[in-house]
Amino acid sequence: MPTLTGSNYIAGEASSLGTSTFTSVNPRTRQLGDLPFHNATPDEIHRAVTAAVAAFEQTRHYPTARLADFLDRAAYEINALGDELLQTADMETGLGLPRLTGERGRTTGQLQAFAALLREGTYVEAIIDTAQPDRQPAPRPDIRRMLIPIGPVGVFSASNFPFAFAVAGGDTASAWAAGCPVVVKGHPGHPATSELFAHAINRAILALGFPSGWFSLLQGNTIEVGQLLTVHPGLEAIGFTGSLRAGRAIYDSAARRERPIPVYAEMGSVNPVVILPQAIATRAEALAEGLAASATLGSGQFCTNPGLVFLIENDQTESFINLYRDKMAARAPGVLLNEQIERGLEHAVADTQSRPAVHTLTGGLVVEGDAFCYANTVLRTTAADFIADQSLQTEHFGPVTLIVVCQSRAELESAIRALHGNLTATIHAEVAEIDLAEAIFSLLREKVGRLLWNGFPTGVEVVHAQQHGGPYPATTAPATTSVGLTSIRRFQRPVAYQNMPDVLLPDALKNANPLGIWRIIDNQFTRQPLA
Ligand code: NAP
C-alpha cells in the first residue's frame, strides 16, 4: 500500500516545496492528523499546468481507444487501493463506510461508463453537410463539424463527495474522456484521500505510458492556490463544485484573465419541493418520512438536499407540518464534514432565523459534543415573506428545511416565479390534481435542470440522460451538466472543416467512416460511409 507523504504530485513527482502546511481533521473527534500536507507554491502550480500543456500536445492525438483504456485502468487502480481508501476517507469526512463504499462504486463506474462512451465513438458529434456545387445563386461548400478536446482543465474537488466529485470524480473523468489533461486542486477537508487517489492515478499513467503531465494534484487550504490555478494562462477550462461564494470568485477571476476561459461551477441549490393538497390527504405519513430521510441523508450535505418545501394552506397543513417536524426531531443528527461547514451552517440558519417572518419549529442550533454536528432543523415562513425577501433562498448546507406556506394557488405560483435557479424541483401530487401539477411544473421548468414527480431529489443517477445543472446561482453554465455522460461536452470544443480533402480529415469525418460511428449526414442520422 502507498505511504502517504503530504506532498503535492506534480506530473508524477512528489513535491513539497512550500513551508505552509495543514492537516486532516477527524470530524467525529476534532482531532488533527499527524501528517502535514504542503500548500502548493506558485512554482509548483506553474509546473503542474506547464506539464499539462506539454501532455496535451500528445494526448490530443490519442485515439479514443487509448483514452478509454486509461479510464478503465484508473478505475482498476482506485479499486486496488482497497479498504485503506475507505478508511482514510471515513476518518477525514465522517461519511461512514457504507456511504463511501457506494460512492467508490459510483466513481469507478463513472470512469468505466466514459470508457464505454469513447469506444462507441458517437460522442464527437460528427456532422457532415455535403457540398452542393450547383446551388444557386452560389455553390455550397462541404462542411464537416466535430468536437475536439478543449485543452488542459483545472478541477476543484468538493468536500461533500470525497470520491465522486473529487480527484478522480466526474469533472476529472469527463475531462480525461474528452482527451484533456487535468490539474486538480484537492479539497483541504480530505488531503490524505486525495493523495491516495494521486498514487492510483500515477500508477495508471505509468502502466499505460501516458505523459506524466496528464495529471497533477495540488494540495492547499488557502484561496491563493485556487486563485493562482484559475488565472494560469495554460488552462482552457475549469470544473468546480462547492459554495456560491467560491464558485463565483473563481468564475470572476477566470473572466478577468487576459484570455477568459469557461468555468463550469456547480454551486448552491435549495431544491424546491411542492407538495399539493391531494398528496398530503392521500399519503402524509410516507411523504413526511421520505422527505425527512432525504433532508437528513449525508447530514443534509448534498447539493440536491430538499431545503425548501411549498405547501398550499388547508385544514391538513398544520398537522402535516407537525408530523414533518416530529420526524426531523426524532432522527439523530449526523456528523458534519468539517468546522467550516458547521460554522457556515450556524451562520446561515441564524441569519434566516433573524428574519421576523421566520419561525423555528425544531433544531436551529449546533449540537455540543466532540463531533461537528448540527441539529435537524425545520423553519417556517409565509409565501408573502418568501417573495419579499430573497435572502430566504440562501442554501443552508446541512439538515435544514424551510417550509413556505402559501395562501392560495396564485400565491404558490408567485413564489415559484420568484425562485432563483436551482438544480432540481419536485412535485408531489395525485392524479386528481394533475392540471395543477402541470401548471406548477411548467413554472418550475424555467428554474431548474431536473424535474421530479413523486420522488426525492437526493441520489443522482450517472446515465446518459442525466441533467445535473441549472440556471444561476445553481451553476455558472446552465447549458451543461456536471453529472452523466453528456458532461463530457464541457471539455470539448467544436471545429468545422470546410472543403477539406478526405486525407486531411479526422477519422470521425472521413468519407469511409472508419470508426463506424453515428453521424448526421445531410440531416440524416446514419452509420453508412459517404459515397
Ligand atoms: P468551498 O468553500 O466552495 O471550497 C471549495 C474549493 O474552492 C476549496 O478547494 C477552496 O479552497 C476553494 N476556494 C474557496 N474560495 C476560493 C476562492 N475565492 N478562490 C479560489 N478558490 C477558492 O466549499 P466547501 O469547503 O466544500 O464548503 C463550504 C460551503 O460550500 C458549504 O458550507 C456549502 O454551503 C457549500 N457547498 C456546496 C456544495 C454543493 O454541491 N452545492 C458542495 C459543497 C459545499 P480552500 O478551502 O483551500 O480555500
Residues whose N, C-alpha, C, O or C-beta is under 5 A from the ligand:
A	BS01	NAP	F156 S157 A158 S159 N160 K185 G186 H187 P188 G220 N221 T222 I223 G226 Q227 T241 G242 S243 A246 A249 I250 E266 M267 G268 S269 C303 Q340 I341 G344 F397
